[in-house]
Amino acid sequence: MKLAIDADTCIGSGQCALAAPGVFTQDDDGFGAVLPGREDGAGDPLVREAVRACPVQAITAEEG
């Protein structure tokens, strides 16, 4: 899995960081970010929930 957050779409709701704090965080400006080294989802079962929880669908999770 490859995770990415579209910075132009993200509104900083923080739902990703709340749903999967081991993979997502918020940057200094309050926008969502994938933690360094966690771009593959780190096997966290809550990643898919974090993707669904994003109110503006700014997170992409590509299989492969």
C-alpha positions as CSV (number, residue, x, y, z in Angstrom):
1,M,0.0,0.0,0.0
2,K,1.2,3.5,-0.7
3,L,-0.4,6.4,1.2
4,A,-0.4,10.0,0.2
5,I,-2.3,13.2,1.3
6,D,-3.2,15.8,-1.3
7,A,-2.0,19.0,0.4
8,D,-4.2,21.1,-1.9
9,T,-7.3,19.2,-0.8
10,C,-6.6,18.7,2.9
11,I,-8.6,21.0,5.2
12,G,-6.8,20.0,8.4
13,S,-9.7,18.2,10.1
14,G,-7.3,15.8,11.8
15,Q,-9.6,12.8,11.3
16,C,-6.7,10.8,9.8
17,A,-4.5,11.4,12.9
18,L,-7.3,10.5,15.2
19,A,-8.2,7.3,13.4
20,A,-4.6,6.0,12.8
21,P,-2.1,8.0,15.0
22,G,0.6,5.4,14.2
23,V,0.5,6.4,10.6
24,F,-0.8,10.0,10.3
25,T,-0.1,13.2,12.1
26,Q,-0.7,16.9,11.6
27,D,2.0,19.2,10.4
28,D,2.9,22.5,12.0
29,D,0.2,24.2,10.0
30,G,-2.5,21.7,11.2
31,F,-2.7,19.8,7.9
32,G,-2.6,16.0,7.6
33,A,0.7,14.3,7.0
34,V,1.9,10.7,6.7
35,L,4.5,10.0,9.4
36,P,8.0,9.4,7.9
37,G,8.6,5.8,7.2
38,R,4.9,5.0,7.4
39,E,4.0,5.6,3.7
40,D,3.2,1.9,3.3
41,G,0.6,2.0,6.1
42,A,2.9,0.1,8.5
43,G,0.4,-2.7,8.6
44,D,-2.0,-0.6,10.7
45,P,-5.5,-2.0,10.4
46,L,-6.9,1.5,11.1
47,V,-5.5,3.0,7.9
48,R,-8.6,2.2,5.8
49,E,-10.7,3.8,8.5
50,A,-8.6,6.9,8.4
51,V,-9.0,7.1,4.6
52,R,-12.8,6.8,5.0
53,A,-12.9,9.4,7.8
54,C,-11.3,12.1,5.7
55,P,-14.2,14.6,5.0
56,V,-12.7,15.8,1.8
57,Q,-11.1,12.5,0.5
58,A,-7.6,14.0,0.6
59,I,-6.0,10.6,1.3
60,T,-5.1,8.1,-1.3
61,A,-4.2,4.5,-0.6
62,E,-2.9,2.7,-3.6
63,E,-2.4,-1.1,-3.5
64,G,0.8,-2.5,-4.8
